[in-house]
């Protein structure tokens, strides 16, 4: 059956209007171009609006890394020296973020071994969540984007960095920190996670 052109255009317009649009870029962190150091500290954060949080038994082993060769090697977070599970997050200093309307977490990373990098968020009440979805191992650096509307979540114990029970449709309207973890200890170069930069898309929500 042939659909009249006018009706087809109306249906197309309705689909476009119904499609969720991505929220604006709220924060981006590239890390300062300084020599490698362990552990990573606030001094390595390039954005004045973001506060670094490094958590878990392996926190002291999380490194800001870089190599002179290849020439385009980025300045990145590396988990290879972590002696236990770990998580890194960035807390917004000015306002909470609403990731419930077109929110997204986008980063450039490279994992090796069995490492898979999961997004994490902190709710305004202090609870932490870790996404079931993750960015898996890759031979090369690659950009990966998570639309928050597509994510499912579990509780995260930030003292141990161990995932807990599923959380059914948590509200992401007031998020105070966003970060990442692979839920594993480091295993040197063959078994580790690397994160070059991270972008957070959302609307400001007053605390």
For each residue, the residues with C-beta under 8 A, 3 or more apart:
1:
2:
3: 7 8 11
4: 7 8
5: 8 9
6: 9 10
7: 3 4 10 11
8: 3 4 5 11 12
9: 5 6 12 13
10: 6 7 13 14
11: 3 7 8 14 15
12: 8 9 15 16
13: 9 10 16 17
14: 10 11 17 18
15: 11 12 18 19
16: 12 13 19
17: 13 14
18: 14 15
19: 15 16
20: 101 102 149
21: 102
22: 102 104 147 201
23: 26 98 99 101 102 103 104 201 202 203
24: 201 202 203
25: 28 199 200 201
26: 23 92 97 200 201 202 203 204
27: 47 49 50 90 92 97 178 199 200
28: 25 47 197 198 199 200
29: 45 46 47 50 90 197 198
30: 46 75 196 197
31: 44 45 46 64 75 76 77 196 197
32: 43 44 45 46 64 75
33: 66 75
34: 37 43 44 64 75
35: 66
36: 63 64 65 66
37: 34 40 41 44 63 64
38: 60 61 62 63 64 81
39: 54 59 60 61 62 63
40: 37 44 52 54 62 63 64 77 88
41: 37 44 52
42: 45 51 52
43: 32 34
44: 31 32 34 37 40 41 52 64
45: 29 31 32 42 50 51 52 90
46: 29 30 31 32
47: 27 28 29 50 90
48: 93
49: 27 92 93 94
50: 27 29 45 47 90 91 92 93
51: 42 45 90 91 92 93
52: 40 41 42 44 45 88 89 90
53: 87 88 89 90 91 177 179
54: 39 40 59 62 86 87 88
55: 59 86 87 88 89 158 159 161
56: 59 82 84 85 86 87 158 159 160 161 181
57: 83 84 85 86 160 161
58: 61 62 79 82 83 84 85 86 161 185 186
59: 39 54 55 56 62 82 86
60: 38 39 83
61: 38 39 58 79 81 82 83 84 86 186
62: 38 39 40 54 58 59 77 78 79 81 82 86 88
63: 36 37 38 39 40 77 78 79 80 81
64: 31 32 34 36 37 38 40 44 75 76 77 78
65: 36 75 76 77 78 194
66: 33 35 36 73 74 75 76
67: 70 73
68: 71 73
69: 73
70: 67 73
71: 68
72:
73: 66 67 68 69 70
74: 66 108 141 196 197
75: 30 31 32 33 34 64 65 66 196
76: 31 64 65 66 194 195 196
77: 31 40 62 63 64 65 88 193 194 195
78: 62 63 64 65 81 192 193 194
79: 58 61 62 63 82 86 115 182 186 192 193 194
80: 63 186 187 188 189 191 192
81: 38 61 62 63 78 186 188
82: 56 58 59 61 62 79 85 86 185 186
83: 57 58 60 61 185 186
84: 56 57 58 61 161 185
85: 56 57 58 82 160 161 162 181 183 184 185
86: 54 55 56 57 58 59 61 62 79 82 161 181 185 186
87: 53 54 55 56 120 156 158 161 179 180 181
88: 40 52 53 54 55 62 77 179 180 181 195
89: 52 53 55 120 122 177 178 179 180
90: 27 29 45 47 50 51 52 53 177 178 179 198 200
91: 50 51 53 122 176 177
92: 26 27 49 50 51 95 96 97 176 177
93: 48 49 50 51
94: 49 204
95: 92 204 205 206 207
96: 92 124 174 175 176 204 205 206 207
97: 26 27 92 103 174 175 176 178 200 202 203 204 205
98: 23 101 103 172 173 174 175 202 203 204 205
99: 23 103 104 105 121 148 172 173 175 178 200 201 202
100: 103 148 171 172 173
101: 20 23 98 202 203
102: 20 21 22 23 149 201 202
103: 23 97 98 99 100 147 148 149 172 201 202
104: 22 23 99 145 146 147 148 199 200 201 202
105: 99 119 145 146 148 178 198 199 200 201
106: 143 144 145 146 198 199 200 201
107: 117 135 143 144 180 195 196 197 198 199
108: 74 141 142 143 144 195 196 197
109: 117 135 138 141 142 144 180 193 194 195 196
110: 138 139 140 141 142 194 196
111: 115 116 117 135 136 137 138 182 192 193 194
112: 115 137 189 190 191 192
113: 137 187 190 191 192
114: 137 184 191
115: 79 111 112 137 182 184 191 192 193
116: 111 134 135 136 137 182
117: 107 109 111 134 135 180 181 182 193 195
118: 130 131 132 133 134 135 180 181 182 183
119: 105 130 131 133 146 151 178 179 180
120: 87 89 128 129 130 131 156 178 179 180 181
121: 99 128 129 153 172 175 177 178 179
122: 89 91 126 127 128 129 175 176 177 178
123: 126 127 128 129 170 171 174 175 176
124: 96 174 175 176 207
125:
126: 122 123
127: 122 123 155
128: 120 121 122 123 155 156 157 158
129: 120 121 122 123 153 154 155 156 167 170
130: 118 119 120 153 154 155 156 163 181 183
131: 118 119 120 134 146 151 152 153
132: 118 151 152 153 154 166
133: 118 119 146 150 151 152
134: 116 117 118 131 182
135: 107 109 111 116 117 118 138 144
136: 111 116
137: 111 112 113 114 115 116
138: 109 110 111 135 141 142
139: 110
140: 110
141: 74 108 109 110 138 194 196
142: 108 109 110 138
143: 106 107 108
144: 106 107 108 109 135
145: 104 105 106
146: 104 105 106 119 131 133 150 151
147: 22 103 104 150 151
148: 99 100 103 104 105 151 172
149: 20 102 103
150: 133 146 147
151: 119 131 132 133 146 147 148
152: 131 132 133 166
153: 121 129 130 131 132 166 167 170
154: 129 130 132 163 164 165 166 167
155: 127 128 129 130 163 164 165 167
156: 87 120 128 129 130 161 162 163 164 181
157: 128 160 161 162 163 164
158: 55 56 87 128 161
159: 55 56
160: 56 57 85 157
161: 55 56 57 58 84 85 86 87 156 157 158 181 183
162: 85 156 157 183
163: 130 154 155 156 157 183
164: 154 155 156 157
165: 154 155
166: 132 152 153 154
167: 129 153 154 155 170
168:
169:
170: 123 129 153 167
171: 100 123 174
172: 98 99 100 103 121 148 175
173: 98 99 100 205
174: 96 97 98 123 124 171 205 207
175: 96 97 98 99 121 122 123 124 172 178 202
176: 91 92 96 97 122 123 124 207
177: 53 89 90 91 92 121 122
178: 27 89 90 97 99 105 119 120 121 122 175 198 200
179: 53 87 88 89 90 119 120 121
180: 87 88 89 107 109 117 118 119 120 193 195 198
181: 56 85 86 87 88 117 118 120 130 156 161
182: 79 111 115 116 117 118 134 193
183: 85 118 130 161 162 163
184: 85 114 115 187 191
185: 58 82 83 84 85 86
186: 58 61 79 80 81 82 83 86 191 192
187: 80 113 184 190 191 192
188: 80 81 191 192
189: 80 112 192
190: 112 113 187
191: 80 112 113 114 115 184 186 187 188
192: 78 79 80 111 112 113 115 186 187 188 189
193: 77 78 79 109 111 115 117 180 182
194: 65 76 77 78 79 109 110 111 141
195: 76 77 88 107 108 109 117 180 198
196: 30 31 74 75 76 107 108 109 110 141
197: 28 29 30 31 74 107 108
198: 28 29 90 105 106 107 178 180 195
199: 25 27 28 104 105 106 107
200: 25 26 27 28 90 97 99 104 105 106 178
201: 22 23 24 25 26 99 102 103 104 105 106
202: 23 24 26 97 98 99 101 102 103 104 175
203: 23 24 26 97 98 101
204: 26 94 95 96 97 98
205: 95 96 97 98 173 174
206: 95 96
207: 95 96 124 174 176
